[in-house]
Amino acid sequence: MKQFQAGHRIHLIDHKARHYALTLKVGEVYQHSGGFIRHDDIIGKKDGSVVKLSNGKAMLALYPTLAEYTVKMPRGAQVIYPKDLALIPLWADVYPGARVLEAGIGSGALTIALLRAVGERGQVVSYECREEFARTAMKNIERYLGGPVPNLQLCLENVCEAASLRDEAQHQRFDRVVLDLSEPWQVVPIAAHVLRWGGIYLSFVPTVPQVMQTVEALHQAKTFGLIHTFETLLRTWNIRGRSVRPDHRMVAHSGFITVARKVEKAEWELRGAETTSGTGMDEDFSIATSETEGGEEKSTPSDVESS
Ligand SMILES: C[S@@+](CC[C@H](N)C(=O)[O-])C[C@H]1O[C@@H](n2cnc3c(N)ncnc32)[C@H](O)[C@@H]1O
């Protein structure tokens, strides 16, 4: 059973599902809405307990999920929203043991998601040009992951000016490059150098001009194929009795995710293939639902060449 301990970050949640973050400290008092509760009265209780404030108000005490933690954690830079945070590790295909180059670290939300995906055997090398953001990010990361993180290497440097990344030693050193900074197109040549063959580039930008410049740079780099861009729309629903409808408000736009793979592009194009692609999702879904058996693809009549 997971019990609350001094030093841990928890959330108190009211009846309207509003979250209030606090770090438990022996002897401290948490004040809220005209009432208070001693931290000592929370420490030792189990995750998911109901606690009572001095004014009789009940609140739910929980360890936050990563999504909940990131929206409430102290910020230097704007964090990636949970809807994108959920998708980025999947579309960058970050797997246990992977070596990931990230820039910039910002407030550390994406870094935590990447660290969870690479696991203990993997590594995240993160570049950040602003020291104060890096400091906030490291605090956020270590607090969430419970202490120093040996497989995270922080480089306080502009990733575009990092001479070390252009070294022969860094050639093909990374499996994935994940960028959340304002000018990812500047990093594309570095990504081309440090990614291994078949490696994946992913960047996130909020505006159309940025995504245009990014995709243009990927085409210019002459080594990226299967380039595609998409955004995510997440709409929550109100389900209460017979009142079943979409919520009135949503975070409609956050940014564009662009993904590309390091491939033998010239050779590929020579054979008439397109460098830009869709996500391949439609095809994958139709194969998965109607044409696979035991994980093997079956041919349909139109696939069978007549002899
Ligand atoms: C939007 S924030 C990243 C937020 C982060 N992904 C998160 O989830 O918390 C962008 C960060 O990139 C950093 N940055 C911008 N250009 C950079 C560069 N060329 N090299 C390194 N860091 C850079 C900024 O200082 C800022 O901290």
Ligand as a Chemical Component Dictionary entry (heavy atoms), coordinates in Angstrom:
data_LIG
# 
_chem_comp.id                   LIG 
_chem_comp.type                 NON-POLYMER 
_chem_comp.pdbx_formal_charge   0 
_chem_comp.three_letter_code    LIG 
# 
loop_
_chem_comp_atom.comp_id 
_chem_comp_atom.atom_id 
_chem_comp_atom.alt_atom_id 
_chem_comp_atom.type_symbol 
_chem_comp_atom.charge 
_chem_comp_atom.model_Cartn_x 
_chem_comp_atom.model_Cartn_y 
_chem_comp_atom.model_Cartn_z 
_chem_comp_atom.pdbx_ordinal 
LIG C1  C1  C 0  8.377  25.362 -24.876 1  
LIG S1  S1  S 1  9.746  25.167 -23.893 2  
LIG C2  C2  C 0  9.906  23.421 -23.702 3  
LIG C3  C3  C 0  8.901  22.858 -22.739 4  
LIG C4  C4  C 0  9.160  21.416 -22.381 5  
LIG N1  N1  N 0  9.042  20.545 -23.519 6  
LIG C5  C5  C 0  8.199  20.971 -21.297 7  
LIG O1  O1  O 0  7.351  20.108 -21.578 8  
LIG O2  O2  O -1 8.288  21.465 -20.181 9  
LIG C6  C6  C 0  11.077 25.549 -24.988 10 
LIG C7  C7  C 0  12.410 25.533 -24.306 11 
LIG O3  O3  O 0  13.418 25.467 -25.284 12 
LIG C8  C8  C 0  14.495 26.267 -24.885 13 
LIG N2  N2  N 0  15.250 26.575 -26.121 14 
LIG C9  C9  C 0  14.848 27.355 -27.164 15 
LIG N3  N3  N 0  15.775 27.337 -28.144 16 
LIG C10 C10 C 0  16.787 26.541 -27.686 17 
LIG C11 C11 C 0  18.038 26.137 -28.243 18 
LIG N4  N4  N 0  18.416 26.547 -29.458 19 
LIG N5  N5  N 0  18.830 25.311 -27.510 20 
LIG C12 C12 C 0  18.445 24.864 -26.288 21 
LIG N6  N6  N 0  17.282 25.224 -25.718 22 
LIG C13 C13 C 0  16.449 26.038 -26.409 23 
LIG C14 C14 C 0  13.835 27.456 -24.200 24 
LIG O4  O4  O 0  14.729 28.133 -23.347 25 
LIG C15 C15 C 0  12.682 26.770 -23.463 26 
LIG O5  O5  O 0  13.071 26.382 -22.186 27 
# 
loop_
_chem_comp_bond.comp_id 
_chem_comp_bond.atom_id_1 
_chem_comp_bond.atom_id_2 
_chem_comp_bond.value_order 
_chem_comp_bond.pdbx_ordinal 
LIG C1  S1  SING 1  
LIG S1  C2  SING 2  
LIG S1  C6  SING 3  
LIG C2  C3  SING 4  
LIG C3  C4  SING 5  
LIG C4  N1  SING 6  
LIG C4  C5  SING 7  
LIG C5  O1  DOUB 8  
LIG C5  O2  SING 9  
LIG C6  C7  SING 10 
LIG C7  O3  SING 11 
LIG C7  C15 SING 12 
LIG O3  C8  SING 13 
LIG C8  N2  SING 14 
LIG C8  C14 SING 15 
LIG N2  C9  SING 16 
LIG N2  C13 SING 17 
LIG C9  N3  DOUB 18 
LIG N3  C10 SING 19 
LIG C10 C11 SING 20 
LIG C10 C13 DOUB 21 
LIG C11 N4  SING 22 
LIG C11 N5  DOUB 23 
LIG N5  C12 SING 24 
LIG C12 N6  DOUB 25 
LIG N6  C13 SING 26 
LIG C14 O4  SING 27 
LIG C14 C15 SING 28 
LIG C15 O5  SING 29 
# 
